[in-house]
Every structure is written in C-alpha cells, then in structure tokens.
Amino acid sequence: MLDRPADRARDHGWVFGLPPGISSEQWPLDPVTGYPLMHGFTLLLPEDYRVHGEDIVAVSFFATAPDHNDGGAPDDPEIREAVQARTSHPRLSRMTDILDYEYAALLLTRAEYDGPFATPPAPLALATADRPRWLDIGGASAFFETAAPFAQKMFAGPPRAELAANLAIALTPRATDPNAGKAPQDPHIPRDPPTGYQSSYYFEGGVPTADNYRLHDWCKDHARNHLGGTMRPCQAVPEMSPFYIEFEEYFGGYNFGSGNAQLDFKDMKFDWACD
C-alpha cells in the first residue's frame, strides 16, 4: 500500500475508496444491517493469478464496516430477505465470518476494472443500525480517525474526507518464496494429500519453546500484504488454494481485533483471526 492515490495506468489497484465498473444496484448490501458493505480494496491480478479466465482480471473486496462489527451479528430475517431479493453482480460471492458478519467479493472484467467509480446505493428502508462512518467521509478518512499511531504513519497525511479517496497498490515480485503456487498447510493439521508447503518457522534444535523460535531466512522479507506463497496468519492456517491474498486491517480498514485476514479468490473463502 503506497502513500499516494492510485493511478490505474501504472498501479495494481487501490485500497479504500470506491469499486470500479459496477452499477449502484450491483454494489453488495449487508444482509445484517441493510447498509452497503464497505469497499476495502480492488486488486488487479497478475496473469498467473487469473484463475477464472483471461477476461477476469481483478477482484474487489467488500467488508462489514468496522463500526458495525462488534460482538456478533444480529439476524433480521426481513433485512436478509430484502437484500437477497435485490439485483446482484453476476460474479458476486458472499462469505460470512465466525461472528456471522458479512463479506463479499466481485470478480471484475477488464472493462469493469477500467470503468468509472461506482456510487454506493441507498440503505434499505428497513435499516435501523447507525449509519456507518465511511458513508459520510470515505473509508480512508474513517479508518484514519480511529487508527493506532503506527497505522496512521502509513499515510502521508490525513486522507481527504471523501468517498473516492484511495491509496495505490504496487505489486513487487518475490522470487525466494518456496511456497509460491502451493496451497497453505498448517504444520499441526496436515492436508491430505500434502501440498509440499513449508512452514515459515522452525524451532532451534527441534525444541518447541519461545526462545527456540526461528524464522527461515527466506521468510524474513515477507510482506504483510501479499498474494499467495507463505501465509502468516495470526492464528491457525486456514485451508485455502494457492490463489489468495493475505492482508492487514489497514489494507482497507476493518475490525479484525488487530489481526489479519485471508481471501481465497479462487474458491471464494474468507477467514480472519485476531492477534
């Protein structure tokens, strides 16, 4: 995540801001609250990660607003049914977390990725939750208002208080990761069949103590936000395909309990854990 707005001609997407190329009607609503889900990021996928066909070049991720994510999701069948009855994007995938909060991903064509920014839809008339802050000042500014000092330092200055304010994404190839192209595997929960995935850490002398914990040399330049390869979740390694993105709370502004998340955009799975 860079400290400047995105330029679609040279960057690989953007964090915060608005999704591209969809209509307001296709913007996914939250079945829990009836408000629009918050756009977290839109990522232009490298060619090796375009697993849904040549024309599907990007993914947009939407999340429960952090000020709507606290303690477990209430269920209002009326709101849920009204959201399910709406027009949806043809490549929309919905996911829920362990607290029953909602997330969504859209697979985008090149024409959609290059298209104009979308306008968030109006919330359902049934919505009774407080209006999420991002709808008034944008995701970037809403995150900055409540972010820890270390996260605020990632911004060159306070973001503009507008819906379209975003930060650029730049992808950098990393050639030293032995787990590129391999499905992640928890060292304590072997997959069947094995994927050849290597754990990022080991214990000196084979003795599992905090003092003996070591990172492999090939993992020491590991980026917190990355595509595929070695996964560094805050807790257990979720079972996913090699085609996933791992990201931190500041990569779009979420409430993961100071933890991080993983989105498998091939099999459309999502998981997060607190730190």
C-alpha angles and dihedrals in degrees: 000000000000127000095241137068118276124265107200092204093066110012132077098234137295145268123230117358123081135320119249135237102010132108122245088250090058094052104108116246123213110254088205099056107010092236124118113274112247118257108237105176145335114215127195104218122226113242093256089058097050092106096156096062138290094284095054100082106156146028129216118203124206127190144184107274110256091237088057094048111082129122103341137322120275115221122228108177091198093058092043093051092047091052092047090052094057127098110270136196112268091238100041119138121188125204136181130208130222089275092052093249117146134248133170141193130201123202108217134206122222090258090053094046090052092045130103122282115273125241116233113248123241114266119255115276085238093062112118102166120105113274109265114247095233092066090065104038106014131259096275096053093042090053093046091054093063103023123123115254093256090056093046088057089066088070121077086221140329108317121246111269096240136106096244097052108122144159125232126250119218121189119211120191115238112200100181101069111110090195097063108127093013127111111246116255129195109231089222096046109046118207121231111253098025116242099208089247115157125215115245092230143041138185119249109246090005091278110133103220132126091249091055096048112122136174118223112249091243090061100051094090092045113143119229090224111046148141117246126318121083115013119214105187121174090239134004121353108254118223107256142145121263088260104082141115121225116202145169130237093263091058091089102342116271142156106247095146090261088307136110140250144220128214118193101202094184098057094019099237125149133194138166136178134192122245 
